[in-house]
Amino acid sequence: MFPRLVQRAFTVTLPAATAVVVAASAAYAEPDPGDDTKPDQLNLAGIIGNVQGLVTGLLIGLATLFLTLGCVRYMMANGDPTATEKGKGAFRNALIGYALAIVSQPALALVKSLVE
């Protein structure tokens, strides 16, 4: 019964989450015609700033996915030592992903300061 419940939860939440991510889009504001400076997105520092947000978001998303998979594997282990170790391994991978997300902010900020 429990595996069916998990399967139903994934079949409902995964398409809904995918639809929200795909439907979301950033608003675009036209730069002031009297302003001669380039928009932030066109210079290298702006591009690095955009990549910084993208990298952090992807790392946090992947770490959350591994955390979820680790929880499911650990709960479904039912005392099996190999399955329990696989769940713990997914937890470790999630922690590594969160640590990389935290470290990526200062690392990309350093690169951005070197470029400016």
Kinemage of the C-alpha trace (Angstrom):
@kinemage 1
@onewidth
@group {chain A} dominant
@subgroup {mainchain}
@vectorlist {calphas} color= white
{ca met a 1} P 0.000 0.000 0.000
{ca phe a 2} L 2.745 2.487 0.899
{ca pro a 3} L 4.637 2.134 -2.424
{ca arg a 4} L 1.399 2.851 -4.291
{ca leu a 5} L 0.896 5.966 -2.182
{ca val a 6} L 4.405 7.193 -3.003
{ca gln a 7} L 3.853 6.415 -6.683
{ca arg a 8} L 0.615 8.403 -6.702
{ca ala a 9} L 2.268 11.311 -4.917
{ca phe a 10} L 5.022 11.461 -7.542
{ca thr a 11} L 2.579 11.149 -10.446
{ca val a 12} L 0.591 14.101 -9.123
{ca thr a 13} L 3.299 16.425 -7.801
{ca leu a 14} L 5.953 15.953 -10.491
{ca pro a 15} L 3.794 17.157 -13.429
{ca ala a 16} L 2.415 20.005 -11.309
{ca ala a 17} L 5.893 21.162 -10.295
{ca thr a 18} L 7.089 20.868 -13.887
{ca ala a 19} L 4.168 22.980 -15.113
{ca val a 20} L 4.927 25.697 -12.560
{ca val a 21} L 8.613 25.813 -13.508
{ca val a 22} L 7.917 25.847 -17.246
{ca ala a 23} L 5.174 28.476 -16.981
{ca ala a 24} L 7.253 30.881 -14.895
{ca ser a 25} L 9.066 33.537 -16.875
{ca ala a 26} L 10.950 36.680 -15.983
{ca ala a 27} L 9.491 40.062 -16.800
{ca tyr a 28} L 11.407 42.149 -19.318
{ca ala a 29} L 11.764 45.883 -18.874
{ca glu a 30} L 12.975 47.998 -21.789
{ca pro a 31} L 15.968 50.182 -20.863
{ca asp a 32} L 15.535 53.940 -20.818
{ca pro a 33} L 16.223 55.256 -24.359
{ca gly a 34} L 18.129 58.271 -22.955
{ca asp a 35} L 20.483 56.073 -20.961
{ca asp a 36} L 23.738 55.340 -22.812
{ca thr a 37} L 24.979 52.642 -20.398
{ca lys a 38} L 24.643 49.006 -21.309
{ca pro a 39} L 22.071 46.915 -19.441
{ca asp a 40} L 23.461 44.609 -16.770
{ca gln a 41} L 22.683 41.518 -18.814
{ca leu a 42} L 25.014 42.542 -21.663
{ca asn a 43} L 28.258 43.016 -19.758
{ca leu a 44} L 30.368 40.149 -18.429
{ca ala a 45} L 29.660 40.891 -14.759
{ca gly a 46} L 25.926 40.770 -15.455
{ca ile a 47} L 26.263 37.466 -17.270
{ca ile a 48} L 28.251 36.009 -14.363
{ca gly a 49} L 25.540 37.249 -11.979
{ca asn a 50} L 22.876 35.505 -14.050
{ca val a 51} L 24.936 32.296 -14.177
{ca gln a 52} L 25.422 32.541 -10.402
{ca gly a 53} L 21.670 32.434 -9.833
{ca leu a 54} L 21.227 29.614 -12.318
{ca val a 55} L 24.000 27.477 -10.813
{ca thr a 56} L 22.746 28.008 -7.277
{ca gly a 57} L 19.192 27.148 -8.258
{ca leu a 58} L 20.242 23.982 -10.055
{ca leu a 59} L 22.445 22.834 -7.180
{ca ile a 60} L 19.698 23.414 -4.618
{ca gly a 61} L 17.153 21.659 -6.831
{ca leu a 62} L 19.375 18.622 -7.347
{ca ala a 63} L 20.270 18.477 -3.653
{ca thr a 64} L 16.580 18.570 -2.750
{ca leu a 65} L 15.907 15.777 -5.252
{ca phe a 66} L 18.652 13.627 -3.674
{ca leu a 67} L 17.320 14.417 -0.207
{ca thr a 68} L 13.846 13.296 -1.253
{ca leu a 69} L 15.159 10.135 -2.887
{ca gly a 70} L 17.248 9.403 0.199
{ca cys a 71} L 14.198 9.736 2.419
{ca val a 72} L 12.152 7.433 0.211
{ca arg a 73} L 14.950 4.845 -0.017
{ca tyr a 74} L 15.566 4.942 3.716
{ca met a 75} L 11.861 4.532 4.526
{ca met a 76} L 11.428 1.742 1.978
{ca ala a 77} L 14.544 -0.147 3.183
{ca asn a 78} L 12.506 -2.173 5.685
{ca gly a 79} L 15.650 -3.171 7.593
{ca asp a 80} L 17.659 -4.196 4.529
{ca pro a 81} L 21.261 -3.042 5.190
{ca thr a 82} L 22.146 -2.403 1.529
{ca ala a 83} L 19.013 -0.340 0.914
{ca thr a 84} L 19.636 1.588 4.147
{ca glu a 85} L 23.180 2.385 2.991
{ca lys a 86} L 21.837 3.568 -0.381
{ca gly a 87} L 19.483 5.924 1.446
{ca lys a 88} L 22.317 7.214 3.614
{ca gly a 89} L 24.445 7.683 0.508
{ca ala a 90} L 21.716 9.805 -1.059
{ca phe a 91} L 21.623 11.893 2.152
{ca arg a 92} L 25.391 12.443 1.874
{ca asn a 93} L 25.018 13.453 -1.778
{ca ala a 94} L 22.318 15.929 -0.804
{ca leu a 95} L 24.563 17.451 1.859
{ca ile a 96} L 27.379 17.756 -0.674
{ca gly a 97} L 24.976 19.466 -3.081
{ca tyr a 98} L 23.852 21.958 -0.445
{ca ala a 99} L 27.498 22.636 0.488
{ca leu a 100} L 28.349 23.279 -3.169
{ca ala a 101} L 25.396 25.656 -3.455
{ca ile a 102} L 26.659 27.591 -0.447
{ca val a 103} L 30.267 27.656 -1.723
{ca ser a 104} L 29.265 28.601 -5.285
{ca gln a 105} L 28.020 32.033 -4.187
{ca pro a 106} L 31.377 33.357 -2.906
{ca ala a 107} L 33.330 31.561 -5.648
{ca leu a 108} L 31.338 33.185 -8.440
{ca ala a 109} L 31.400 36.509 -6.598
{ca leu a 110} L 35.199 36.274 -6.583
{ca val a 111} L 35.242 35.599 -10.326
{ca lys a 112} L 32.837 38.497 -10.851
{ca ser a 113} L 35.075 40.862 -8.831
{ca leu a 114} L 38.115 39.773 -10.869
{ca val a 115} L 36.306 40.492 -14.126
{ca glu a 116} L 35.073 43.954 -13.115
